[in-house]
Amino acid sequence: MIVPNRTVEDPPAFIQLLAKHKVSRLVVVPALLNLLLDLDPDLDSQLPELALWVSSGESLPAELCRQFHRQMPGRTLLNLYGSTEVAADVTVFDTVNLKPNQQLVPIGRPIDNTQLYILPINDSITQPLQPVPIGVLGELVVGGAGVAAGYWQQDQLTRSRFVPNSSNPSEMFFRTGDLARYLADGTIELHGRNDQQLKINGNRIEPAEVEAALRSQEAITAAHLQAEEDRSGQRLVAYVVADEPLDSNRLRQHLANKLPGYMIPTHFVQLDQLPRLPNGKIDRHWLKNAKKSDSATPEGSAEMSQTERQLCDIWEEVLNISPIGLHDNFFDLGGHSILGIRLFVAIEKQLGVRFPVATLFKAPTVSQMAQHLQAGEQTRAWSPLLPIQPNGEKLPFFCIHGFGGGVIDYKSLADLLEPDRPFIGISALGRENGQSPHGTIEEMAAYYIEAMRVKQPAGPYHLGGYCYGGIVAYEMAHQLHGQGEEVALLAIFEGYAIGYDEAWQQLLQPRAIGHFLTNFPHWLKASIEQGSLRNRIGSLFEKSAAETTVDKIRDWNSAEAIDAVQQLIDQDASQLPAAHRKLFVTHAQAINTYDPPAYEGKVDLFRVKAMSALRATDPTMGWGNLALGGVAVHKIDGAHFNILEQPHVQSLAKTLQRCLNDEAAA
């Protein structure tokens, strides 16, 4: 069973799910492990069957490891290390063997059919290989069955990172770029990067690029960027030397014009000078252990109310940043989904108030959250409109929820678009207890149009939505056209038209064969990058049971759609609030009965370059049969399930921004 994100984002429900199904093995990132341990001190008795825990994907802090063994005596916690280039994980370390004085958790020893070497740090690898002695730092190199052949169509990068094995030319060695050393017991310990490259939340960052952007601010004379780790995970910290006191919020705005969001530091520390070692290098250890304080004195600290002070204390504890001011933005401070969960759990524990996740869009600062709390959620009239990015004088872009009704996944997209165009999410009626969801797509569209007119009384309108949301946006555009309103942009992100026929017999048509062959290289590349080529080729002409279930939901005109959704929900009713369970079924029923009419206007379809092999016969994904004004197909990076996540969301944002600009210039 695949646990949905909404359950992972609700830790009590996640723990209940693990307990109910008597899960015995679990793979988590350290940030989620930390959250679960902090949330429930009695986790040991709550999950008596869960004997094997595996940490992977990020560095495992030693103190978190020790906390696990204190709270979960007798359980096993394994630390794994690896990367995409070596087919995921290549080492394992049983953390019960962590010594009391060790500050770093070793990555352990290689798994079967894998060889690890720690070689001298230089530009070339000589063969036969000459590993460094025990205790000496070197570059970690991986060999064995899991090593890839190289990077797709990136020959120069492949030559720099992959080295043929002279004794077996069919095999490659992969230079990880990670510094490591052998310990006396034969295990391996990591010590950062050889090339200064940083990796935060799966994104690779070159510090020099961020430091150059910092120095482009006139007052800054020197800058240094490094990744630092605490119990909440890794974060980017910028140390700057400037001629005048700096305001971190203005500095973030300056960087936002030069860098993508994931490269902007979450914290800024202003120093008189950067500390250096006798050899002239930056003293990273001194910086890491220096007391952190933001570069600007928080505004309004002296006039804080009791509620604001309590919230500031909670924010500082969760974000591990001090001090935090009334007007500091949660997302600008590095807030993400895991930290958002921790924040709301802490608020509920200390203040006895439970906020919905969407509160972060309405009230992303301490001041706004305090006002929200004091006003009382029950005193506010509910609206489906959620201003994810409320600022600007341009016509807003309205983005309709996906299947299940939420819009929080649009946050990264909104942040990457022009700052003077409001980005308004439209959430589904029925996500709160006591609300009755709409039973048809037509009812949803009419209700959302009515709410949208409160924000923008007349057209031209800019609409869009991901997958299910794209279908609702299509119906909204059709209704608006019937009302005499102009829809300047109808953007559908990876959404298939209702009734779209993906039958393989279409391949007999010459045009369909051409579309399939054009798509095949992109599909092949995506398969190799995802490490699933063997499985995907093996199932090229058939689907797995899981894919079939998903397709029953996506293939909305199928009579089995409602049953498929109900079966997924029935697997564990506790993983969804009652309102959400009803909403999912109602959404499936609504789409199952929807018969889309022809639309006089144009559809802008944003779809990934690598379509499923089974769906490659029609590049318009079925919209060409409905949109009388034509379909403009925009190919973007990523896969159907991750186009709203970094780094792929950058491709979607860039393409959407270009469409908005073209429309404005027309």
KELUMPA-87530 format. One record per residue (C-alpha): x, y, z; residue number from 0. Coordinates in nm, 2 decimals, always signed. Layout:
REM residues N
- X	Y	Z	NUM
...
This chain:
REM residues 666
- +0.00	+0.00	+0.00	0
- +0.12	+0.35	-0.09	1
- +0.06	+0.60	+0.19	2
- -0.08	+0.92	+0.05	3
- +0.09	+1.26	+0.12	4
- -0.21	+1.39	+0.32	5
- -0.16	+1.10	+0.57	6
- +0.22	+1.16	+0.60	7
- +0.14	+1.53	+0.66	8
- -0.08	+1.43	+0.95	9
- +0.15	+1.25	+1.19	10
- -0.11	+1.12	+1.43	11
- -0.30	+0.97	+1.14	12
- +0.03	+0.83	+1.00	13
- +0.11	+0.66	+1.33	14
- -0.25	+0.52	+1.35	15
- -0.20	+0.38	+0.99	16
- +0.13	+0.21	+1.08	17
- -0.03	+0.06	+1.40	18
- -0.35	-0.06	+1.23	19
- -0.16	-0.24	+0.95	20
- +0.10	-0.37	+1.19	21
- +0.38	-0.24	+0.97	22
- +0.71	-0.41	+1.05	23
- +0.95	-0.22	+0.82	24
- +0.96	+0.15	+0.74	25
- +1.18	+0.37	+0.53	26
- +1.18	+0.74	+0.64	27
- +1.39	+1.05	+0.59	28
- +1.55	+1.18	+0.91	29
- +1.32	+1.49	+0.92	30
- +1.01	+1.26	+0.94	31
- +1.18	+1.03	+1.19	32
- +1.25	+1.33	+1.41	33
- +0.89	+1.45	+1.38	34
- +0.75	+1.11	+1.48	35
- +0.98	+1.08	+1.78	36
- +0.90	+1.43	+1.91	37
- +0.53	+1.39	+1.85	38
- +0.47	+1.08	+2.05	39
- +0.70	+0.99	+2.35	40
- +0.51	+0.66	+2.38	41
- +0.58	+0.56	+2.01	42
- +0.74	+0.24	+2.13	43
- +0.41	+0.10	+2.27	44
- +0.21	+0.26	+1.98	45
- +0.40	+0.06	+1.72	46
- +0.50	-0.27	+1.88	47
- +0.53	-0.45	+1.54	48
- +0.76	-0.19	+1.38	49
- +1.10	-0.36	+1.44	50
- +1.30	-0.23	+1.14	51
- +1.34	+0.14	+1.07	52
- +1.55	+0.26	+0.77	53
- +1.69	+0.62	+0.73	54
- +1.78	+0.72	+0.38	55
- +1.79	+1.02	+0.15	56
- +1.96	+1.26	+0.39	57
- +2.24	+1.27	+0.65	58
- +2.13	+1.11	+0.98	59
- +2.22	+1.33	+1.28	60
- +2.39	+1.14	+1.56	61
- +2.17	+1.29	+1.84	62
- +1.86	+1.19	+1.65	63
- +2.00	+0.84	+1.62	64
- +2.06	+0.83	+2.00	65
- +1.71	+0.96	+2.07	66
- +1.56	+0.68	+1.86	67
- +1.74	+0.41	+2.06	68
- +1.63	+0.58	+2.39	69
- +1.26	+0.58	+2.28	70
- +1.26	+0.26	+2.08	71
- +1.47	+0.01	+2.28	72
- +1.53	-0.32	+2.10	73
- +1.44	-0.18	+1.76	74
- +1.68	-0.16	+1.46	75
- +1.76	+0.17	+1.28	76
- +1.97	+0.13	+0.96	77
- +2.15	+0.42	+0.80	78
- +2.17	+0.39	+0.42	79
- +2.37	+0.60	+0.17	80
- +2.36	+0.62	-0.21	81
- +2.25	+0.83	-0.51	82
- +2.06	+0.79	-0.84	83
- +2.38	+0.72	-1.03	84
- +2.44	+0.40	-0.83	85
- +2.08	+0.27	-0.82	86
- +1.99	+0.43	-0.48	87
- +2.15	+0.29	-0.17	88
- +2.49	+0.12	-0.17	89
- +2.59	+0.11	+0.20	90
- +2.43	+0.01	+0.53	91
- +2.51	+0.08	+0.89	92
- +2.33	-0.06	+1.20	93
- +2.31	+0.24	+1.43	94
- +2.31	+0.03	+1.74	95
- +2.69	+0.02	+1.68	96
- +2.72	+0.40	+1.71	97
- +2.98	+0.48	+1.97	98
- +2.90	+0.73	+2.25	99
- +3.18	+0.97	+2.14	100
- +3.09	+0.96	+1.77	101
- +2.96	+1.29	+1.63	102
- +2.89	+1.15	+1.28	103
- +2.68	+0.85	+1.20	104
- +2.89	+0.62	+0.96	105
- +2.74	+0.51	+0.64	106
- +2.87	+0.16	+0.71	107
- +2.99	-0.10	+0.46	108
- +2.89	-0.18	+0.10	109
- +2.59	-0.40	+0.02	110
- +2.63	-0.71	-0.19	111
- +2.76	-0.68	-0.55	112
- +2.89	-0.34	-0.47	113
- +3.25	-0.22	-0.41	114
- +3.35	+0.11	-0.24	115
- +3.69	+0.27	-0.26	116
- +3.83	+0.58	-0.09	117
- +4.09	+0.72	-0.33	118
- +4.33	+1.01	-0.32	119
- +4.18	+1.35	-0.40	120
- +4.29	+1.44	-0.75	121
- +4.17	+1.49	-1.10	122
- +4.23	+1.14	-1.23	123
- +4.18	+0.78	-1.11	124
- +4.47	+0.55	-1.17	125
- +4.42	+0.18	-1.21	126
- +4.48	-0.05	-1.04	127
- +4.31	+0.15	-0.76	128
- +4.52	+0.27	-0.47	129
- +4.29	+0.34	-0.16	130
- +4.40	+0.58	+0.10	131
- +4.51	+0.45	+0.45	132
- +4.26	+0.43	+0.74	133
- +4.17	+0.77	+0.88	134
- +4.28	+0.97	+0.57	135
- +4.02	+1.17	+0.38	136
- +3.97	+1.08	+0.02	137
- +3.70	+1.07	-0.25	138
- +3.44	+0.80	-0.23	139
- +3.42	+0.59	-0.55	140
- +3.15	+0.32	-0.62	141
- +3.19	+0.02	-0.84	142
- +2.97	-0.29	-0.89	143
- +2.64	-0.40	-1.04	144
- +2.44	-0.09	-0.95	145
- +2.66	+0.17	-1.12	146
- +2.50	+0.34	-1.42	147
- +2.67	+0.37	-1.76	148
- +2.66	+0.75	-1.75	149
- +2.44	+1.06	-1.79	150
- +2.20	+1.07	-2.08	151
- +2.33	+1.29	-2.37	152
- +2.58	+1.46	-2.13	153
- +2.91	+1.32	-2.25	154
- +3.14	+1.58	-2.08	155
- +2.97	+1.53	-1.74	156
- +2.98	+1.15	-1.79	157
- +3.36	+1.16	-1.86	158
- +3.42	+1.36	-1.54	159
- +3.22	+1.14	-1.31	160
- +3.22	+0.79	-1.46	161
- +3.55	+0.59	-1.52	162
- +3.57	+0.26	-1.71	163
- +3.70	-0.03	-1.51	164
- +4.02	-0.14	-1.69	165
- +3.98	-0.49	-1.57	166
- +3.62	-0.51	-1.69	167
- +3.54	-0.25	-1.96	168
- +3.17	-0.33	-1.94	169
- +3.16	-0.19	-1.58	170
- +3.21	+0.17	-1.46	171
- +3.33	+0.34	-1.15	172
- +3.13	+0.64	-1.02	173
- +3.31	+0.93	-0.86	174
- +3.06	+1.05	-0.60	175
- +3.24	+1.38	-0.52	176
- +3.18	+1.30	-0.15	177
- +3.47	+1.30	+0.10	178
- +3.50	+1.00	+0.32	179
- +3.74	+0.81	+0.54	180
- +3.78	+0.45	+0.67	181
- +3.74	+0.41	+1.04	182
- +3.94	+0.15	+1.24	183
- +3.65	-0.10	+1.23	184
- +3.63	-0.09	+0.85	185
- +3.31	+0.13	+0.83	186
- +3.30	+0.45	+0.63	187
- +3.23	+0.80	+0.75	188
- +3.13	+1.09	+0.52	189
- +3.29	+1.44	+0.55	190
- +3.11	+1.67	+0.30	191
- +3.19	+1.73	-0.06	192
- +3.51	+1.75	-0.26	193
- +3.38	+2.00	-0.51	194
- +3.20	+2.23	-0.26	195
- +2.87	+2.14	-0.41	196
- +2.58	+2.13	-0.17	197
- +2.26	+1.91	-0.18	198
- +1.95	+2.04	+0.00	199
- +1.62	+1.85	-0.02	200
- +1.74	+1.67	-0.34	201
- +1.85	+1.99	-0.51	202
- +2.22	+2.04	-0.60	203
- +2.35	+2.39	-0.53	204
- +2.68	+2.55	-0.63	205
- +2.78	+2.79	-0.34	206
- +2.98	+3.02	-0.57	207
- +2.67	+3.11	-0.77	208
- +2.47	+3.21	-0.45	209
- +2.77	+3.40	-0.31	210
- +2.81	+3.60	-0.63	211
- +2.44	+3.69	-0.62	212
- +2.49	+3.80	-0.25	213
- +2.79	+4.02	-0.34	214
- +2.59	+4.18	-0.62	215
- +2.40	+4.37	-0.34	216
- +2.59	+4.69	-0.31	217
- +2.64	+4.69	+0.07	218
- +2.79	+4.34	+0.08	219
- +3.16	+4.31	+0.06	220
- +3.21	+3.93	+0.13	221
- +2.98	+3.63	+0.15	222
- +3.00	+3.26	+0.23	223
- +2.73	+3.00	+0.20	224
- +2.72	+2.66	+0.37	225
- +2.48	+2.39	+0.45	226
- +2.41	+2.33	+0.82	227
- +2.21	+2.05	+0.98	228
- +1.99	+2.04	+1.29	229
- +1.71	+1.82	+1.41	230
- +1.48	+1.96	+1.14	231
- +1.71	+1.87	+0.86	232
- +1.95	+2.07	+0.64	233
- +1.93	+2.44	+0.56	234
- +2.12	+2.70	+0.37	235
- +2.29	+2.96	+0.58	236
- +2.46	+3.27	+0.43	237
- +2.73	+3.46	+0.63	238
- +2.78	+3.81	+0.50	239
- +3.01	+4.11	+0.56	240
- +2.85	+4.44	+0.48	241
- +2.91	+4.82	+0.52	242
- +2.57	+4.87	+0.68	243
- +2.31	+4.67	+0.88	244
- +2.11	+4.44	+0.65	245
- +1.74	+4.35	+0.64	246
- +1.71	+3.98	+0.57	247
- +1.37	+4.02	+0.41	248
- +1.50	+4.28	+0.16	249
- +1.80	+4.06	+0.09	250
- +1.57	+3.77	+0.01	251
- +1.38	+3.99	-0.23	252
- +1.71	+4.09	-0.40	253
- +1.81	+3.72	-0.44	254
- +1.46	+3.62	-0.57	255
- +1.53	+3.83	-0.88	256
- +1.85	+3.63	-0.95	257
- +1.81	+3.28	-0.81	258
- +1.54	+3.00	-0.80	259
- +1.37	+2.97	-0.47	260
- +1.55	+2.65	-0.35	261
- +1.89	+2.84	-0.38	262
- +1.79	+3.13	-0.15	263
- +1.93	+3.09	+0.20	264
- +1.69	+3.03	+0.48	265
- +1.90	+3.23	+0.72	266
- +2.14	+3.52	+0.70	267
- +2.41	+3.60	+0.96	268
- +2.59	+3.93	+0.94	269
- +2.96	+3.94	+1.06	270
- +3.23	+4.20	+1.09	271
- +3.45	+3.97	+0.89	272
- +3.46	+3.60	+0.78	273
- +3.67	+3.38	+1.01	274
- +3.97	+3.22	+0.85	275
- +4.21	+2.95	+0.93	276
- +4.59	+3.01	+0.91	277
- +4.60	+2.88	+0.55	278
- +4.34	+3.15	+0.45	279
- +4.04	+2.91	+0.41	280
- +3.71	+2.99	+0.57	281
- +3.68	+2.84	+0.92	282
- +3.36	+2.64	+0.86	283
- +3.37	+2.48	+1.21	284
- +3.37	+2.82	+1.38	285
- +3.07	+2.94	+1.17	286
- +2.88	+2.62	+1.23	287
- +2.91	+2.66	+1.60	288
- +2.86	+3.03	+1.62	289
- +2.53	+3.16	+1.78	290
- +2.29	+3.24	+1.50	291
- +2.09	+3.56	+1.50	292
- +1.92	+3.72	+1.20	293
- +2.08	+4.01	+1.03	294
- +1.80	+4.25	+1.12	295
- +1.64	+4.34	+1.45	296
- +1.29	+4.21	+1.44	297
- +1.03	+4.48	+1.39	298
- +0.78	+4.54	+1.67	299
- +0.95	+4.32	+1.92	300
- +0.87	+4.56	+2.21	301
- +0.51	+4.59	+2.12	302
- +0.43	+4.22	+2.09	303
- +0.10	+4.09	+2.24	304
- +0.11	+3.78	+2.46	305
- -0.03	+3.58	+2.16	306
- +0.24	+3.71	+1.93	307
- +0.51	+3.64	+2.18	308
- +0.39	+3.28	+2.22	309
- +0.38	+3.23	+1.85	310
- +0.73	+3.37	+1.81	311
- +0.86	+3.13	+2.07	312
- +0.70	+2.84	+1.89	313
- +0.83	+2.95	+1.55	314
- +1.18	+3.00	+1.69	315
- +1.17	+2.65	+1.84	316
- +1.04	+2.48	+1.52	317
- +1.25	+2.67	+1.27	318
- +1.56	+2.69	+1.50	319
- +1.61	+3.05	+1.41	320
- +1.62	+3.33	+1.67	321
- +1.50	+3.60	+1.69	322
- +1.19	+3.59	+1.46	323
- +1.00	+3.91	+1.40	324
- +0.63	+3.98	+1.36	325
- +0.66	+4.02	+0.99	326
- +0.90	+3.73	+0.90	327
- +0.75	+3.50	+0.64	328
- +0.73	+3.13	+0.72	329
- +0.82	+3.02	+0.37	330
- +1.11	+3.28	+0.34	331
- +1.26	+3.14	+0.66	332
- +1.29	+2.79	+0.49	333
- +0.95	+2.66	+0.60	334
- +0.83	+2.35	+0.41	335
- +0.57	+2.08	+0.46	336
- +0.75	+1.89	+0.74	337
- +0.82	+2.21	+0.93	338
- +0.46	+2.32	+0.87	339
- +0.34	+2.00	+1.03	340
- +0.57	+2.05	+1.33	341
- +0.45	+2.41	+1.36	342
- +0.08	+2.32	+1.38	343
- +0.14	+2.03	+1.61	344
- +0.33	+2.27	+1.85	345
- +0.06	+2.53	+1.83	346
- -0.21	+2.28	+1.91	347
- -0.01	+2.14	+2.20	348
- +0.08	+2.48	+2.35	349
- -0.22	+2.70	+2.26	350
- -0.49	+2.44	+2.22	351
- -0.58	+2.57	+1.87	352
- -0.58	+2.35	+1.56	353
- -0.52	+2.54	+1.24	354
- -0.59	+2.39	+0.89	355
- -0.28	+2.37	+0.67	356
- -0.42	+2.64	+0.44	357
- -0.37	+2.89	+0.72	358
- -0.01	+2.93	+0.61	359
- -0.13	+3.09	+0.28	360
- -0.36	+3.33	+0.46	361
- -0.13	+3.41	+0.75	362
- +0.24	+3.33	+0.67	363
- +0.37	+3.57	+0.93	364
- +0.35	+3.57	+1.31	365
- +0.15	+3.89	+1.31	366
- -0.10	+3.76	+1.06	367
- -0.13	+3.42	+1.23	368
- -0.19	+3.60	+1.57	369
- -0.47	+3.80	+1.41	370
- -0.61	+3.49	+1.26	371
- -0.61	+3.31	+1.59	372
- -0.76	+3.61	+1.78	373
- -1.04	+3.65	+1.52	374
- -1.13	+3.29	+1.55	375
- -1.16	+3.06	+1.25	376
- -1.54	+3.03	+1.31	377
- -1.60	+3.40	+1.27	378
- -1.47	+3.41	+0.91	379
- -1.69	+3.33	+0.62	380
- -1.55	+3.04	+0.43	381
- -1.43	+3.10	+0.07	382
- -1.28	+2.86	-0.18	383
- -1.03	+3.14	-0.28	384
- -0.69	+3.10	-0.11	385
- -0.45	+3.38	-0.20	386
- -0.13	+3.18	-0.23	387
- +0.04	+3.49	-0.37	388
- -0.19	+3.79	-0.31	389
- +0.02	+4.08	-0.43	390
- +0.02	+4.27	-0.76	391
- -0.20	+4.48	-0.99	392
- -0.21	+4.24	-1.28	393
- -0.50	+4.02	-1.35	394
- -0.48	+3.72	-1.12	395
- -0.42	+3.36	-1.22	396
- -0.68	+3.13	-1.07	397
- -0.56	+2.78	-1.01	398
- -0.82	+2.51	-0.94	399
- -0.76	+2.22	-0.69	400
- -0.66	+1.87	-0.80	401
- -0.84	+1.55	-0.70	402
- -0.91	+1.57	-0.33	403
- -0.96	+1.95	-0.32	404
- -0.63	+2.09	-0.18	405
- -0.41	+2.36	-0.33	406
- -0.10	+2.37	-0.10	407
- +0.11	+2.20	-0.38	408
- +0.08	+2.51	-0.59	409
- +0.30	+2.71	-0.35	410
- +0.63	+2.65	-0.53	411
- +0.47	+2.74	-0.87	412
- +0.32	+3.06	-0.73	413
- +0.66	+3.17	-0.59	414
- +0.83	+3.13	-0.92	415
- +0.59	+3.35	-1.12	416
- +0.61	+3.72	-1.16	417
- +0.56	+3.89	-0.82	418
- +0.31	+4.15	-0.95	419
- +0.04	+3.89	-1.06	420
- -0.18	+3.75	-0.78	421
- -0.19	+3.37	-0.77	422
- -0.52	+3.25	-0.63	423
- -0.58	+2.89	-0.54	424
- -0.94	+2.76	-0.55	425
- -1.00	+2.49	-0.29	426
- -1.29	+2.24	-0.29	427
- -1.61	+2.28	-0.09	428
- -1.63	+1.98	+0.15	429
- -1.27	+1.98	+0.30	430
- -1.41	+2.10	+0.63	431
- -1.64	+1.90	+0.85	432
- -2.00	+2.01	+0.80	433
- -1.96	+2.11	+0.44	434
- -2.14	+1.92	+0.16	435
- -1.92	+1.89	-0.15	436
- -2.05	+1.96	-0.50	437
- -2.19	+1.65	-0.68	438
- -2.11	+1.75	-1.04	439
- -1.83	+1.92	-1.23	440
- -2.08	+2.18	-1.36	441
- -2.18	+2.27	-1.00	442
- -1.82	+2.31	-0.89	443
- -1.75	+2.53	-1.19	444
- -2.05	+2.76	-1.14	445
- -1.97	+2.79	-0.76	446
- -1.60	+2.88	-0.83	447
- -1.70	+3.13	-1.10	448
- -1.92	+3.31	-0.85	449
- -1.64	+3.32	-0.59	450
- -1.39	+3.43	-0.85	451
- -1.61	+3.72	-0.96	452
- -1.57	+3.86	-0.60	453
- -1.20	+3.90	-0.67	454
- -1.23	+3.98	-1.04	455
- -1.58	+4.09	-1.15	456
- -1.52	+4.07	-1.52	457
- -1.28	+3.91	-1.77	458
- -1.04	+3.85	-1.93	459
- -0.97	+3.56	-1.70	460
- -0.67	+3.34	-1.65	461
- -0.75	+2.99	-1.54	462
- -0.56	+2.67	-1.48	463
- -0.53	+2.35	-1.29	464
- -0.33	+2.03	-1.24	465
- -0.49	+1.70	-1.37	466
- -0.84	+1.70	-1.22	467
- -0.82	+2.07	-1.17	468
- -0.76	+2.12	-1.54	469
- -1.09	+1.95	-1.62	470
- -1.28	+2.17	-1.37	471
- -1.10	+2.48	-1.52	472
- -1.21	+2.36	-1.87	473
- -1.58	+2.36	-1.76	474
- -1.53	+2.70	-1.59	475
- -1.40	+2.84	-1.92	476
- -1.69	+2.69	-2.11	477
- -1.95	+2.85	-1.87	478
- -1.77	+3.18	-1.88	479
- -1.77	+3.18	-2.26	480
- -2.15	+3.11	-2.25	481
- -2.18	+3.42	-2.02	482
- -2.01	+3.64	-2.28	483
- -1.68	+3.66	-2.08	484
- -1.33	+3.63	-2.22	485
- -1.09	+3.36	-2.11	486
- -0.75	+3.48	-2.21	487
- -0.57	+3.17	-2.08	488
- -0.69	+2.82	-2.00	489
- -0.39	+2.63	-1.87	490
- -0.42	+2.26	-1.81	491
- -0.12	+2.10	-1.64	492
- -0.09	+1.73	-1.72	493
- -0.46	+1.67	-1.75	494
- -0.62	+1.41	-1.98	495
- -0.95	+1.50	-2.15	496
- -1.26	+1.30	-2.04	497
- -1.33	+1.01	-2.27	498
- -0.97	+1.02	-2.40	499
- -0.92	+0.69	-2.59	500
- -0.57	+0.54	-2.54	501
- -0.64	+0.21	-2.71	502
- -0.34	+0.05	-2.87	503
- -0.52	+0.00	-3.20	504
- -0.46	+0.38	-3.26	505
- -0.10	+0.29	-3.34	506
- -0.23	+0.15	-3.67	507
- -0.28	+0.51	-3.78	508
- +0.02	+0.67	-3.95	509
- -0.01	+1.00	-3.75	510
- -0.03	+0.80	-3.42	511
- +0.28	+0.60	-3.52	512
- +0.47	+0.93	-3.57	513
- +0.36	+1.06	-3.23	514
- +0.46	+0.74	-3.06	515
- +0.81	+0.74	-3.23	516
- +0.86	+1.11	-3.14	517
- +0.78	+1.04	-2.78	518
- +0.98	+0.72	-2.75	519
- +1.33	+0.88	-2.69	520
- +1.19	+1.10	-2.41	521
- +1.02	+0.79	-2.25	522
- +1.34	+0.59	-2.28	523
- +1.54	+0.88	-2.11	524
- +1.29	+0.91	-1.83	525
- +1.29	+0.54	-1.77	526
- +1.67	+0.53	-1.75	527
- +1.68	+0.83	-1.51	528
- +1.42	+0.67	-1.29	529
- +1.62	+0.34	-1.28	530
- +1.31	+0.15	-1.40	531
- +1.40	+0.07	-1.76	532
- +1.41	-0.30	-1.72	533
- +1.07	-0.31	-1.55	534
- +0.91	-0.06	-1.79	535
- +1.03	-0.24	-2.10	536
- +0.90	-0.57	-1.96	537
- +0.56	-0.41	-1.90	538
- +0.55	-0.19	-2.21	539
- +0.24	-0.36	-2.35	540
- +0.07	-0.43	-2.02	541
- +0.00	-0.25	-1.69	542
- +0.06	-0.35	-1.33	543
- -0.23	-0.38	-1.09	544
- -0.14	-0.05	-0.93	545
- -0.13	+0.13	-1.27	546
- -0.46	-0.03	-1.36	547
- -0.62	+0.10	-1.04	548
- -0.48	+0.45	-1.10	549
- -0.60	+0.45	-1.46	550
- -0.95	+0.36	-1.34	551
- -0.95	+0.68	-1.15	552
- -0.79	+0.88	-1.43	553
- -1.00	+0.72	-1.70	554
- -1.30	+0.91	-1.56	555
- -1.56	+0.78	-1.80	556
- -1.49	+0.42	-1.68	557
- -1.78	+0.27	-1.48	558
- -1.52	+0.13	-1.24	559
- -1.39	+0.47	-1.13	560
- -1.61	+0.50	-0.82	561
- -1.54	+0.15	-0.71	562
- -1.16	+0.20	-0.75	563
- -1.17	+0.52	-0.53	564
- -1.39	+0.35	-0.27	565
- -1.15	+0.05	-0.25	566
- -0.85	+0.28	-0.20	567
- -1.03	+0.46	+0.08	568
- -1.16	+0.14	+0.24	569
- -0.80	+0.01	+0.27	570
- -0.77	+0.23	+0.58	571
- -1.05	+0.47	+0.67	572
- -0.84	+0.62	+0.95	573
- -0.60	+0.78	+0.71	574
- -0.85	+1.04	+0.60	575
- -1.08	+1.27	+0.79	576
- -1.44	+1.19	+0.74	577
- -1.50	+1.50	+0.53	578
- -1.21	+1.41	+0.30	579
- -1.33	+1.06	+0.25	580
- -1.66	+1.18	+0.14	581
- -1.50	+1.44	-0.08	582
- -1.29	+1.18	-0.27	583
- -1.58	+0.96	-0.35	584
- -1.79	+1.26	-0.45	585
- -1.51	+1.39	-0.68	586
- -1.49	+1.04	-0.85	587
- -1.87	+1.04	-0.90	588
- -1.87	+1.39	-1.04	589
- -1.60	+1.32	-1.30	590
- -1.76	+0.99	-1.39	591
- -2.08	+1.16	-1.49	592
- -1.92	+1.46	-1.66	593
- -1.97	+1.49	-2.04	594
- -1.75	+1.77	-2.15	595
- -1.90	+2.00	-2.42	596
- -1.70	+2.15	-2.71	597
- -1.53	+2.47	-2.61	598
- -1.51	+2.77	-2.85	599
- -1.17	+2.88	-2.71	600
- -0.81	+2.76	-2.70	601
- -0.65	+2.52	-2.45	602
- -0.29	+2.56	-2.34	603
- -0.17	+2.21	-2.25	604
- +0.14	+2.18	-2.03	605
- +0.26	+1.82	-2.05	606
- +0.58	+1.64	-1.98	607
- +0.81	+1.55	-2.26	608
- +0.80	+1.18	-2.18	609
- +0.44	+1.07	-2.21	610
- +0.35	+0.72	-2.09	611
- +0.42	+0.47	-2.37	612
- +0.05	+0.38	-2.35	613
- -0.06	+0.74	-2.40	614
- +0.17	+0.86	-2.67	615
- -0.07	+0.83	-2.96	616
- -0.22	+1.17	-2.91	617
- +0.01	+1.46	-2.80	618
- -0.30	+1.68	-2.72	619
- -0.41	+1.42	-2.45	620
- -0.76	+1.43	-2.60	621
- -0.82	+1.80	-2.58	622
- -0.78	+1.84	-2.96	623
- -1.12	+1.67	-3.00	624
- -1.29	+1.93	-2.77	625
- -1.12	+2.27	-2.81	626
- -1.25	+2.43	-3.12	627
- -0.99	+2.71	-3.08	628
- -0.70	+2.46	-3.10	629
- -0.45	+2.32	-2.85	630
- -0.11	+2.47	-2.78	631
- +0.11	+2.19	-2.65	632
- +0.39	+2.31	-2.42	633
- +0.64	+2.04	-2.32	634
- +0.79	+2.07	-1.97	635
- +1.04	+1.87	-1.76	636
- +0.95	+1.61	-1.50	637
- +0.69	+1.33	-1.47	638
- +0.31	+1.35	-1.41	639
- +0.35	+1.32	-1.04	640
- +0.63	+1.57	-0.98	641
- +0.58	+1.87	-1.21	642
- +0.48	+2.08	-0.91	643
- +0.80	+1.99	-0.71	644
- +1.15	+2.13	-0.73	645
- +1.34	+2.13	-0.96	646
- +1.08	+2.04	-1.23	647
- +0.83	+2.31	-1.12	648
- +1.08	+2.57	-1.26	649
- +1.02	+2.44	-1.61	650
- +0.64	+2.46	-1.56	651
- +0.67	+2.81	-1.41	652
- +0.90	+2.94	-1.69	653
- +0.66	+2.81	-1.96	654
- +0.35	+2.94	-1.79	655
- +0.51	+3.28	-1.74	656
- +0.59	+3.30	-2.11	657
- +0.22	+3.22	-2.19	658
- +0.10	+3.49	-1.95	659
- +0.34	+3.74	-2.11	660
- +0.24	+3.65	-2.46	661
- -0.13	+3.69	-2.37	662
- -0.05	+4.03	-2.21	663
- +0.13	+4.14	-2.53	664
- -0.14	+4.03	-2.76	665
